[in-house]
Amino acid sequence: PLAIASAVHRRGLSNGRDDARASELALRLAAALRDAGLRRGGRMAILMENSPAVVLAYLSALYSGAVIVPINRLGSAADIAYALSTFRGDVVLVSPTTAALASGPALPLTQERGDLLLDGRSVSDWRPAEPFAGVGPDDLFSITLTSGSTARPKGVLHTIATLFGNARSFNSFTGMGDETVFLHGLPMSYMAGLLNSIICPFM
């Protein structure tokens, strides 16, 4: 799966304007987050509504070996505070509408006329990070929280191999390919919104 992701990245940089721009922004975001203290294996908590910026944050984590911790912005204040304190992000990404929900320091991630801004600064100010430097298929990629319907939310661990391998198998079983069009209507903070509606079409 990592080899396929690498191939998709290389193809995106050479073919297709939108794909190339997405890859470039994700790599520049990875560099900006590295300067903000996020290292390979470090945690990127994401407390945001569905947006292309979230997808770019996920891609930047994949390229840099960071671990995403998506948090449901529609959860109760207690659940959000619990998730942030328990699963501790080295950086916490928020949008202007979710910034007040973060109980500690956070970095606003916004989009403006096709540009991506981290804490008000264009990620174009950074040179793109090297994609997949030191990243391996068994590296942890996500800590996805359960809904907490029966107890406190629990963190489910997924490596690059398990999550992207699952996506490849799902696509093969259902016959989905590069001509398939996905309509995304699921919360990106939950597994279906991450796996089925982002990673499956990426693969």
C-alpha positions as CSV (number, residue, x, y, z in Angstrom):
1,P,0.0,0.0,0.0
2,L,2.8,2.5,0.7
3,A,4.3,1.8,-2.7
4,I,0.9,2.5,-4.3
5,A,0.6,5.7,-2.3
6,S,4.1,6.7,-3.4
7,A,3.1,6.0,-7.0
8,V,-0.1,8.0,-6.7
9,H,2.0,10.9,-5.2
10,R,4.5,10.8,-8.0
11,R,1.8,10.6,-10.7
12,G,0.0,13.5,-9.0
13,L,3.1,15.6,-9.2
14,S,3.5,14.9,-12.9
15,N,-0.1,14.6,-14.2
16,G,-3.2,16.6,-13.3
17,R,-3.1,20.2,-12.1
18,D,-5.4,19.7,-9.1
19,D,-3.6,16.5,-8.0
20,A,-0.2,18.2,-8.3
21,R,-1.4,21.2,-6.3
22,A,-2.8,19.0,-3.6
23,S,0.4,17.1,-3.3
24,E,2.4,20.3,-3.2
25,L,0.3,21.9,-0.5
26,A,0.3,18.8,1.6
27,L,4.1,18.6,1.5
28,R,4.5,22.3,2.3
29,L,2.1,21.8,5.2
30,A,4.2,18.9,6.4
31,A,7.2,21.2,6.4
32,A,5.3,23.9,8.3
33,L,4.0,21.4,10.9
34,R,7.5,20.1,11.3
35,D,8.7,23.6,12.2
36,A,5.8,23.8,14.6
37,G,7.1,20.8,16.5
38,L,5.5,17.8,14.7
39,R,7.9,15.0,14.1
40,R,7.7,11.6,12.4
41,G,5.5,9.5,14.8
42,G,4.2,12.6,16.5
43,R,0.4,13.2,16.8
44,M,-1.6,15.6,14.8
45,A,-5.0,16.2,16.5
46,I,-7.6,17.5,14.0
47,L,-10.6,19.3,15.4
48,M,-12.3,20.7,12.3
49,E,-15.4,20.4,10.2
50,N,-15.3,18.6,6.8
51,S,-13.1,20.5,4.4
52,P,-10.4,20.1,1.7
53,A,-8.0,21.4,4.4
54,V,-8.6,18.3,6.5
55,V,-7.8,16.1,3.5
56,L,-4.6,18.0,3.0
57,A,-3.7,17.6,6.7
58,Y,-4.3,13.8,6.3
59,L,-2.0,13.7,3.2
60,S,0.7,15.7,5.0
61,A,0.6,13.2,7.8
62,L,0.9,10.3,5.4
63,Y,3.9,11.9,3.6
64,S,5.7,12.8,6.8
65,G,5.0,9.8,9.0
66,A,2.9,11.7,11.5
67,V,-0.1,10.2,13.3
68,I,-3.6,11.7,12.8
69,V,-6.0,11.9,15.7
70,P,-9.4,13.1,14.2
71,I,-11.7,14.5,16.8
72,N,-15.5,15.0,16.3
73,R,-16.2,18.7,16.5
74,L,-19.9,17.9,17.2
75,G,-19.1,16.0,20.4
76,S,-19.9,17.4,23.8
77,A,-17.5,19.8,25.4
78,A,-16.6,17.1,27.9
79,D,-15.9,14.5,25.1
80,I,-13.7,16.9,23.1
81,A,-11.8,17.9,26.3
82,Y,-11.4,14.2,27.1
83,A,-10.1,13.4,23.6
84,L,-7.6,16.2,23.6
85,S,-6.2,15.4,27.0
86,T,-6.2,11.7,26.6
87,F,-4.8,11.3,23.0
88,R,-2.6,14.5,23.3
89,G,-1.6,15.9,20.0
90,D,1.8,17.4,19.5
91,V,-0.1,19.9,17.4
92,V,-3.8,20.6,17.4
93,L,-5.3,21.8,14.1
94,V,-8.5,23.9,14.3
95,S,-10.6,26.0,12.0
96,P,-12.0,29.5,12.8
97,T,-15.3,27.9,13.8
98,T,-13.8,25.2,16.0
99,A,-10.9,27.2,17.7
100,A,-13.0,27.9,20.7
101,L,-13.6,24.2,21.3
102,A,-9.9,23.5,21.9
103,S,-8.9,23.7,25.5
104,G,-5.3,24.5,24.9
105,P,-2.9,25.9,22.3
106,A,-4.0,25.2,18.7
107,L,-3.1,26.1,15.2
108,P,-5.8,27.4,12.8
109,L,-5.7,25.7,9.4
110,T,-7.6,27.7,6.8
111,Q,-8.0,28.0,3.0
112,E,-8.0,31.3,1.1
113,R,-8.3,31.5,-2.7
114,G,-6.6,28.2,-3.3
115,D,-3.9,28.7,-0.7
116,L,-3.5,27.0,2.6
117,L,-2.8,29.0,5.7
118,L,-1.3,27.7,9.0
119,D,-1.8,30.1,11.8
120,G,-2.4,32.9,9.3
121,R,0.8,32.2,7.3
122,S,0.8,30.7,3.8
123,V,2.3,27.2,3.6
124,S,3.8,28.4,0.3
125,D,6.4,30.1,2.5
126,W,7.9,26.6,3.3
127,R,9.8,24.4,0.9
128,P,8.0,21.1,0.4
129,A,9.1,18.3,2.7
130,E,10.6,15.2,1.2
131,P,7.7,12.7,0.8
132,F,7.8,9.4,2.7
133,A,11.3,10.1,4.2
134,G,11.9,7.3,6.7
135,V,8.2,6.3,6.5
136,G,7.4,2.5,6.5
137,P,4.2,0.5,6.0
138,D,4.0,-0.6,9.6
139,D,4.2,3.0,10.9
140,L,1.1,4.1,12.9
141,F,-1.0,6.4,10.7
142,S,-4.2,7.0,12.7
143,I,-5.8,6.9,16.1
144,T,-9.5,7.0,15.3
145,L,-11.9,7.4,18.2
146,T,-15.0,5.3,18.7
147,S,-18.3,7.1,19.2
148,G,-18.3,6.7,22.9
149,S,-21.9,5.4,22.9
150,T,-21.3,2.9,25.7
151,A,-18.4,4.5,27.5
152,R,-15.6,7.0,26.9
153,P,-14.3,7.1,23.3
154,K,-11.5,4.6,22.7
155,G,-8.6,5.0,20.3
156,V,-8.4,2.5,17.5
157,L,-4.9,2.2,16.0
158,H,-4.3,1.8,12.3
159,T,-1.0,1.5,10.5
160,I,-0.4,2.6,6.9
161,A,-0.5,-1.0,5.8
162,T,-3.8,-1.9,7.6
163,L,-5.7,1.2,6.5
164,F,-4.4,1.6,3.0
165,G,-4.3,-2.2,2.4
166,N,-8.0,-2.3,3.5
167,A,-8.8,0.5,1.0
168,R,-7.1,-1.4,-1.8
169,S,-9.0,-4.6,-0.9
170,F,-12.3,-2.6,-0.7
171,N,-11.8,-1.1,-4.1
172,S,-10.9,-4.4,-5.6
173,F,-13.9,-6.2,-4.2
174,T,-16.4,-3.4,-5.2
175,G,-14.8,-2.8,-8.6
176,M,-14.0,0.8,-7.9
177,G,-11.3,2.4,-10.0
178,D,-9.9,5.8,-11.2
179,E,-13.2,6.4,-13.1
180,T,-15.3,6.1,-9.9
181,V,-16.7,9.4,-8.6
182,F,-17.3,9.6,-4.8
183,L,-19.8,11.9,-3.1
184,H,-18.5,12.6,0.4
185,G,-21.2,13.2,2.9
186,L,-19.7,11.5,6.0
187,P,-17.9,13.0,9.0
188,M,-14.2,13.1,8.2
189,S,-13.5,12.5,11.9
190,Y,-14.9,9.0,11.8
191,M,-13.6,5.9,10.1
192,A,-16.1,5.8,7.2
193,G,-15.4,9.4,6.4
194,L,-11.7,8.7,6.5
195,L,-11.4,5.3,4.9
196,N,-14.3,5.0,2.5
197,S,-14.5,8.6,1.3
198,I,-10.9,9.7,1.4
199,I,-8.4,6.8,1.4
200,C,-10.4,4.6,-1.0
201,P,-10.6,7.2,-3.7
202,F,-6.9,8.2,-3.1
203,M,-5.8,4.6,-3.6
